[in-house]
Amino acid sequence: MVPPEPRRPVRFCATPGGTRIAYSRTGTGPALLVPAAWISHLELLWQDPAYRAFCTPLTAVRTVVQYDRPGCGLSEPWPQPQDLDTDVAVLRAVADHLGLGRFDLLGISLGAPASVAFAARFPERVGRLVLYGGYADGGQLASPEVRAAVLDLIRAHWGLGSEVLADVFLPEGGAETKAVFARLQREAATAESAVEVLAQCYRTQVTELLAQVAAPTLVLHRRDDRAIPYRAGRELAARIPGARLVSLPGRSHFPYVGDAGAVVGAILEFLGDRPAVPRPRRPAELTARQLQVAALVADGLTNRQIAGRLGIEERSAEGHLERIRQRLGVTSRAQVAAWWARRVAAGVPE
């Protein structure tokens, strides 16, 4: 029996200028806002088991709010060329619409400078700040020649351009993972929109705002990130007062491919320092990585497919599944899937 296509509710809010922004709110607990990291589509992205598995441990303790940037996914286009002020305005509009006075921010990739700018301009609204795969100066991400070549490729052939970007963003992903991401990019944005987003990425500069960030900050960066070099993350941590840098192994830019469990674990540890977020561990509780694998097993994926989705070796997927069975006291994949279904039915967020 083929499992039903997963969905999450998508709602809309309007910016002061009237642009409708698509957003989702998943999980329970204190709010964690995640600005748009790149081209996204809230519905299509949620169909990726690896992405859902990455979100699962976060939504178990947090109300995770995500949205599509203007002109991408389900959000309406912005009437003028977008810039850093646009990103801050959209972030603020979503937070205001949900009545969030103070919240934590998780800025991933292009969402990192937007989060920095918001934290610097509205320090009273940001509790804790997590920056993953971020940067302060987009002009330093690549040479002018490389930037021009990539933009020209996307403009001339979005199909090939989306595949090239998938390979850059997710080098540790399998062929299926890259194909899914390339297709998502093409369905979520036109070539013109993609060029605009990437050009904005190269233009964005928040170096002068780093010293104004007052929120406790965690900077996470993979040492061999192919899209945003490690030195960019190191600069963020060095210039934000009191920030802590955690270096992670891996080459993939987006956190849900590769060792996603290490990323989630570092985020939860940092956010869990807050007394308002107790994190007791029951004897049968699975680790972040094990929850990811269990979710993929419930989706009907084989060990090989799980390995491809998570960017790990097949034998590692087998090892994770064996430890899941031991911890849950079960003997089959069907029992693991049944445990996951009961967990979801009991109201524990996916």
C-alpha positions in Angstrom: 0.0 0.0 0.0 1.4 3.4 -1.0 1.4 5.8 1.9 -0.6 9.0 1.4 1.3 12.1 0.1 2.4 14.1 3.2 1.0 17.6 3.5 1.3 20.4 6.0 -1.2 23.3 6.3 -0.2 26.4 4.4 -1.7 29.8 5.2 -1.2 33.3 4.0 -0.5 36.7 5.5 0.0 40.1 3.9 2.9 42.5 4.1 2.2 46.2 4.8 2.4 46.7 1.0 -0.2 44.0 0.3 2.0 41.1 -1.0 0.6 37.8 0.2 3.2 35.5 1.8 2.7 31.7 2.2 3.7 30.3 5.5 3.4 27.1 7.6 3.4 26.6 11.3 4.3 23.1 12.5 4.9 21.6 15.9 4.4 22.7 19.5 6.4 24.8 21.9 8.1 28.2 21.7 8.3 29.7 18.3 11.3 29.2 16.1 11.2 31.3 12.9 13.1 30.0 9.9 13.3 32.6 7.1 13.5 31.5 3.5 16.9 30.0 2.9 16.7 29.9 -0.9 14.1 29.1 -3.5 11.4 27.1 -1.7 7.9 25.7 -2.1 6.3 24.8 1.2 4.2 22.0 -0.2 6.7 20.4 -2.5 9.6 20.6 0.0 7.5 18.8 2.6 7.2 15.9 0.3 10.9 15.2 0.6 11.3 12.5 3.4 14.8 13.7 4.2 13.6 17.2 4.8 10.7 16.1 6.9 13.1 13.9 8.9 15.3 16.9 9.5 12.4 18.9 10.8 10.9 16.2 13.0 13.2 16.7 16.1 12.7 20.5 15.9 8.9 20.4 15.7 8.9 18.0 18.6 9.9 20.8 21.0 9.3 24.0 18.9 6.6 25.6 16.8 8.6 26.0 13.6 7.4 28.8 11.3 8.6 28.8 7.7 7.6 30.8 4.6 8.3 31.1 0.9 10.1 34.2 -0.1 8.2 36.6 -2.4 8.1 35.4 -6.0 8.8 31.8 -5.0 6.7 28.8 -4.2 3.2 29.9 -3.1 4.1 33.5 -2.2 3.2 36.4 -4.5 5.9 38.4 -6.3 7.3 41.5 -4.7 6.5 44.7 -6.7 10.1 46.0 -6.8 13.5 44.3 -6.9 14.2 42.6 -3.6 17.0 43.4 -1.2 17.9 43.0 2.5 15.1 45.4 3.6 12.6 43.2 1.7 13.8 40.2 3.7 13.5 42.0 7.0 10.1 43.4 6.1 8.7 39.9 5.2 10.1 38.3 8.3 8.6 41.1 10.5 5.2 40.7 8.7 5.0 37.0 9.3 6.0 37.4 13.0 3.5 40.3 13.5 0.7 38.3 11.8 1.3 35.4 14.2 1.4 37.8 17.2 5.0 36.9 18.1 6.6 39.5 20.3 9.8 37.6 21.0 11.0 34.5 19.4 14.1 32.5 18.3 15.5 32.7 14.8 17.1 29.9 12.7 18.8 31.6 9.7 19.9 29.1 7.0 22.0 30.2 4.0 20.4 33.4 2.5 18.2 33.4 5.6 21.2 34.0 7.8 22.0 37.7 6.8 18.2 38.4 7.0 18.2 37.0 10.5 21.3 39.0 11.4 19.7 42.2 10.1 16.4 41.6 12.0 18.3 40.8 15.2 20.3 44.0 14.9 17.4 46.2 14.1 14.9 44.6 16.6 17.0 43.3 19.4 14.0 43.2 21.8 12.3 40.6 19.6 15.0 38.0 19.2 15.7 35.6 22.1 18.3 33.3 20.5 19.9 33.3 17.1 21.2 30.3 15.2 23.0 30.8 11.9 23.7 27.8 9.7 25.7 28.0 6.4 25.5 31.7 6.6 27.6 34.7 5.5 27.9 38.4 6.0 29.2 39.6 2.6 27.8 38.0 -0.6 30.4 39.6 -2.7 33.1 37.3 -1.2 31.3 34.1 -2.0 32.8 33.8 -5.5 34.8 35.8 -8.0 33.0 38.2 -10.3 33.6 35.9 -13.2 32.1 32.9 -11.4 29.1 34.9 -10.3 28.4 36.2 -13.8 28.8 32.7 -15.3 26.3 31.1 -12.9 23.8 33.8 -13.4 24.1 33.6 -17.2 23.7 29.8 -17.0 20.5 30.1 -15.0 19.1 32.8 -17.2 19.9 30.9 -20.4 19.0 27.3 -19.3 17.1 27.0 -16.0 16.9 23.2 -16.4 20.6 22.8 -16.5 21.2 25.6 -14.0 18.9 23.9 -11.5 20.9 20.7 -11.8 24.2 22.5 -11.4 22.9 24.2 -8.3 21.6 20.9 -6.9 25.1 19.5 -7.3 26.7 22.5 -5.6 24.1 22.6 -2.7 23.8 18.8 -2.1 27.1 17.1 -3.2 26.6 14.4 -0.6 23.1 13.6 -1.8 22.3 10.7 -4.1 21.1 11.1 -7.7 17.5 10.9 -6.6 17.9 13.6 -3.9 19.6 15.9 -6.4 16.9 15.3 -9.0 14.1 16.0 -6.5 15.8 19.3 -5.5 16.5 20.4 -9.1 12.8 19.8 -9.9 11.6 21.6 -6.8 13.7 24.7 -7.8 12.2 24.7 -11.3 8.6 24.3 -10.1 9.1 26.9 -7.3 10.6 29.7 -9.3 11.0 30.9 -12.9 14.5 31.4 -14.3 14.0 35.2 -13.9 13.1 34.7 -10.2 16.0 32.4 -9.6 18.4 34.9 -11.1 17.0 37.6 -8.9 17.4 35.5 -5.7 20.9 34.5 -6.5 21.9 38.0 -7.5 20.5 39.3 -4.2 22.5 36.7 -2.4 25.7 38.1 -4.0 24.6 41.7 -3.3 23.7 41.2 0.4 26.0 42.7 3.0 25.5 42.8 6.7 29.1 43.1 8.0 28.4 46.4 9.7 25.4 45.0 11.5 27.2 42.0 13.1 28.5 44.0 16.1 24.9 45.2 16.8 23.6 41.7 17.4 22.8 41.3 21.1 21.1 37.9 21.1 23.0 34.8 22.2 24.2 33.4 18.9 25.3 30.0 17.6 27.0 29.7 14.3 27.0 26.3 12.6 29.0 25.7 9.4 30.2 22.6 7.6 34.0 22.8 7.0 33.8 21.8 3.3 30.5 23.5 2.3 30.6 23.8 -1.5 28.2 26.8 -1.7 29.2 29.0 1.2 32.8 28.7 2.2 33.6 27.9 5.9 35.5 31.2 6.3 32.2 33.0 5.9 30.7 31.2 8.9 33.9 31.8 10.8 33.6 35.6 10.1 30.1 35.6 11.4 31.2 34.1 14.7 34.2 36.3 15.0 32.3 39.5 14.6 29.0 38.8 16.5 29.7 39.6 20.2 29.8 36.4 22.2 28.9 34.1 19.3 29.9 30.5 19.5 31.2 28.7 16.4 30.5 24.9 15.9 32.4 23.4 12.9 30.8 20.3 11.4 32.1 17.8 8.8 30.5 17.6 5.4 30.2 19.2 2.0 26.5 19.7 1.6 25.2 23.2 2.0 21.6 22.5 3.1 21.4 20.8 6.5 19.0 18.0 5.8 21.5 16.1 3.5 24.7 14.7 5.1 25.0 14.4 8.8 21.7 16.2 9.5 21.6 14.7 13.0 24.7 16.6 14.1 23.1 19.9 12.9 19.8 19.2 14.7 21.6 18.1 17.8 23.6 21.3 18.0 20.5 23.4 17.4 18.5 21.7 20.1 21.4 21.8 22.6 21.7 25.5 22.1 18.0 26.3 22.3 17.6 23.8 25.2 19.7 26.1 27.4 16.6 28.1 27.9 14.8 27.1 31.1 11.5 27.6 29.3 12.3 24.6 27.1 12.7 21.5 29.2 14.1 18.5 27.3 13.7 15.4 29.5 14.8 12.2 27.8 12.7 9.1 28.3 14.4 5.7 28.2 12.8 4.8 24.8 13.5 8.2 23.2 15.4 8.0 19.9 18.2 10.3 18.9 17.7 13.0 16.3 19.2 10.8 13.5 17.2 7.8 14.6 14.0 9.8 14.4 14.9 10.7 10.9 15.5 7.1 9.9 12.3 6.0 11.6 10.3 8.6 9.6 11.9 7.4 6.3 11.1 3.7 7.2 7.5 4.7 7.8 7.5 6.3 4.4 8.4 2.9 2.9 12.0 3.6 1.9 14.6 0.9 1.7 17.9 1.1 3.5 19.6 2.1 0.2 17.0 4.8 -0.4 17.3 6.1 3.2 21.1 6.3 2.7 20.6 8.3 -0.5 18.2 10.7 1.1 20.4 11.4 4.1 23.7 11.3 2.2 25.2 8.4 4.3 26.5 4.9 3.6 23.9 2.1 3.3 25.6 0.2 6.1 25.2 3.3 8.3 21.4 3.3 7.5 21.3 -0.4 8.5 23.1 0.3 11.7 20.7 3.1 12.6 17.8 0.9 11.9 19.2 -1.9 14.1 19.7 0.4 17.0 16.1 1.7 16.6 14.8 -1.8 16.8 16.8 -2.5 19.9 15.7 0.7 21.6 12.1 0.2 20.7 12.2 -3.5 21.5 10.8 -4.5 18.1 12.1 -6.8 15.4 10.8 -5.6 12.0 10.5 -2.6 9.8 6.8 -2.9 9.9 6.9 -2.5 13.7 9.1 0.6 13.4 6.6 2.1 10.9 3.7 1.2 13.3 5.5 2.9 16.2 6.0 6.0 14.1 2.3 6.0 13.1 1.2 5.7 16.7 3.6 8.5 17.6 2.0 10.8 15.0 -1.5 9.7 15.9 -0.8 10.6 19.5 -0.2 14.2 18.5 3.6 14.2 18.5 4.5 16.5 15.5 6.1 15.0 12.4 
